[in-house]
């Protein structure tokens, strides 16, 4: 990260931190570790993010938008002028779960030789940091700024919870098996990349259509 001019490190539930092994491996980049933010969940880490890319080499049952590191670095840079962005890496042995991917706008897949595709975490992070460095050279803020900022991760999660509740109360969503439908709906809205105003409109629509809200009229 420090080699490529990136300093904002967020750790989600690290097994042990700070730790002398991490400090020893930092090799002159101890300031990155000392300034790292530690949070208890990925949802907390992405609360203020307007765009998140999840590194994954595994195919998913439900297809998700996917980018190469070069494409993703350019997209992250563009979105960074609208707010906080994130590249997410899972544990080295297991990677990111489907629940983690649900909170991402795109999958980030490093193209490797199919017969030998294993990359350790440090290698994967360095590939992405390098591409971010290359993408940042010569770019200007004016090129990317939007009039209305995109919805943050926290705003999207509140919208998804609102949407699920209204669909469940309206009888459209099976309360015993909501995940498959909600994952497809997440994919739909992630492709749309709604901004803050659009999310407010959608939540206003949900409030107007909420069967529970209408049941009390005239009582």
C-alpha positions in Angstrom: 0.0 0.0 0.0 2.7 2.5 0.9 4.7 1.7 -2.2 1.7 2.8 -4.3 0.7 5.8 -2.2 -2.3 4.3 -0.5 -2.7 4.7 3.2 -6.4 4.1 4.2 -6.4 0.5 5.7 -9.5 -0.8 7.4 -9.4 -4.2 9.2 -12.6 -6.2 9.9 -12.4 -8.3 13.0 -8.7 -9.2 12.9 -7.7 -12.2 15.0 -5.0 -10.2 16.8 -4.1 -6.6 16.2 -1.8 -4.9 16.8 0.7 -7.8 16.6 4.5 -7.9 16.5 4.5 -10.1 13.4 2.5 -7.6 11.4 4.8 -4.8 12.5 7.9 -6.8 11.5 6.4 -7.6 8.1 5.5 -3.9 7.5 9.2 -3.2 6.8 9.1 0.5 7.1 5.4 1.0 6.5 4.5 0.8 10.2 2.6 4.1 9.9 0.0 2.3 7.7 -0.6 -0.2 10.5 -0.7 2.5 13.3 -3.3 4.5 11.4 -5.4 1.5 10.5 -9.1 1.5 11.5 -10.4 -1.7 13.1 -14.2 -2.4 12.8 -16.4 -5.3 13.9 -18.2 -5.9 10.6 -17.9 -5.3 6.8 -21.2 -3.4 7.0 -19.6 -1.0 9.4 -16.5 -0.7 7.2 -18.6 0.2 4.2 -21.0 2.5 5.9 -19.8 5.7 4.2 -18.7 4.1 0.9 -20.3 5.0 -2.4 -18.6 2.2 -4.3 -17.0 -1.1 -3.3 -15.2 -3.8 -5.2 -14.8 -7.3 -3.8 -11.8 -9.4 -4.8 -12.9 -12.9 -5.7 -11.6 -15.7 -7.9 -14.7 -18.0 -7.3 -17.7 -18.1 -9.6 -21.0 -17.3 -8.0 -24.4 -19.0 -8.4 -26.0 -15.6 -9.1 -23.9 -13.7 -11.6 -22.4 -10.5 -10.4 -20.8 -7.6 -12.4 -17.1 -8.4 -12.7 -14.0 -6.3 -13.6 -10.3 -6.8 -14.2 -7.9 -5.0 -11.9 -7.3 -2.3 -14.6 -11.0 -1.7 -15.2 -11.7 -1.7 -11.5 -9.0 0.7 -10.6 -10.3 3.2 -13.2 -13.8 2.8 -11.8 -12.7 3.2 -8.2 -10.7 6.3 -9.1 -13.7 7.8 -10.9 -16.1 7.0 -8.0 -13.6 8.3 -5.4 -14.4 11.9 -6.5 -18.0 11.3 -5.3 -17.1 9.8 -1.9 -15.3 7.0 -0.2 -14.5 3.8 -2.2 -13.1 0.4 -1.2 -11.3 -2.6 -2.5 -12.3 -5.6 -0.3 -10.2 -8.7 0.3 -11.4 -11.7 2.3 -9.4 -14.1 4.5 -6.6 -15.8 2.6 -7.9 -19.3 3.0 -11.6 -18.7 2.4 -12.0 -15.4 0.6 -15.2 -13.4 0.6 -18.6 -15.0 1.3 -21.8 -14.4 -0.7 -23.0 -12.2 2.2 -19.8 -10.1 1.8 -20.3 -9.9 -2.0 -23.9 -8.7 -1.4 -22.4 -5.4 -0.2 -20.2 -4.9 -3.3 -20.9 -3.2 -6.5 -18.7 -5.4 -8.5 -16.4 -8.5 -8.3 -12.7 -7.8 -8.8 -11.0 -10.8 -10.5 -7.3 -11.0 -11.2 -6.8 -12.9 -14.5 -4.4 -15.8 -13.8 -3.4 -19.1 -15.5 -6.4 -21.4 -14.9 -4.2 -24.3 -13.9 -2.4 -22.2 -11.2 -4.7 -19.4 -10.1 -3.8 -19.2 -6.4 -2.5 -15.9 -5.2 -1.8 -15.1 -1.6 -3.4 -12.0 0.0 -0.3 -9.8 -0.2 0.1 -10.5 -3.9 -3.5 -9.8 -4.7 -3.5 -6.5 -2.7 -0.3 -5.4 -4.5 -1.7 -6.0 -7.9 -4.7 -3.8 -7.1 -2.7 -1.1 -5.5 -0.4 -1.0 -8.5 -3.3 -0.6 -10.9 -4.8 2.2 -8.7 -1.4 3.9 -8.8 -1.3 3.7 -12.6 -4.9 4.9 -12.9 -4.3 7.9 -10.7 -1.4 9.3 -12.7 -2.5 12.3 -14.7 -6.2 12.2 -13.6 -8.0 15.4 -12.4 -10.8 15.8 -9.9 -12.9 17.9 -12.3 -13.2 15.0 -14.7 -15.3 12.9 -12.4 -17.3 15.0 -9.9 -21.0 14.4 -9.9 -23.7 17.0 -8.9 -25.4 14.5 -6.6 -23.3 12.0 -4.6 -24.0 8.3 -5.0 -25.9 6.5 -2.2 -23.5 5.2 0.5 -23.3 1.6 1.7 -25.3 2.5 4.8 -28.0 4.2 2.8 -28.3 1.2 0.5 -28.5 -1.3 3.4 -31.3 0.7 4.9 -33.1 0.7 1.5 -32.6 -3.1 1.1 -34.0 -3.7 4.6 -37.0 -1.4 3.8 -37.6 -3.1 0.5 -37.4 -6.6 2.0 -39.9 -5.6 4.7 -42.4 -4.2 2.3 -42.1 -7.2 -0.1 -42.6 -9.6 2.8 -45.6 -7.7 4.3 -47.1 -7.5 0.8 -46.9 -11.3 0.3 -44.4 -11.1 -2.6 -41.4 -12.4 -0.6 -41.3 -15.8 1.1 -40.2 -14.9 4.7 -38.7 -18.4 5.1 -36.4 -18.0 2.0 -35.7 -14.4 1.3 -32.1 -14.5 0.3 -32.2 -15.7 -3.3 -34.7 -13.0 -4.3 -33.0 -10.2 -2.3 -29.6 -11.1 -3.8 -31.0 -10.7 -7.3 -32.6 -7.4 -6.3 -29.4 -6.2 -4.9 -27.7 -7.0 -8.2 -30.3 -5.0 -10.0 -29.9 -1.9 -7.9 -26.1 -2.2 -7.9 -26.1 -2.1 -11.7 -28.3 1.0 -11.5 -25.9 2.8 -9.0 -28.7 5.0 -7.5 -27.6 8.3 -6.1 -28.8 9.8 -2.7 -31.9 11.5 -4.3 -32.9 8.3 -6.1 -32.7 6.2 -3.0 -34.9 8.8 -1.1 -37.4 8.6 -4.0 -37.4 4.8 -3.9 -37.9 4.7 -0.1 -40.7 7.2 -0.4 -42.4 4.9 -2.9 -42.0 2.0 -0.5 -43.5 3.9 2.3 -46.5 4.8 0.1 -46.9 1.2 -1.0 -46.4 -0.4 2.5 -49.5 -2.5 3.2 -48.9 -2.0 7.0 -48.9 1.8 6.6 -52.1 1.7 4.7 -53.9 -0.6 7.0 -54.4 2.1 9.6 -56.1 4.6 7.3 -59.6 5.5 8.5 -59.4 3.5 11.7 
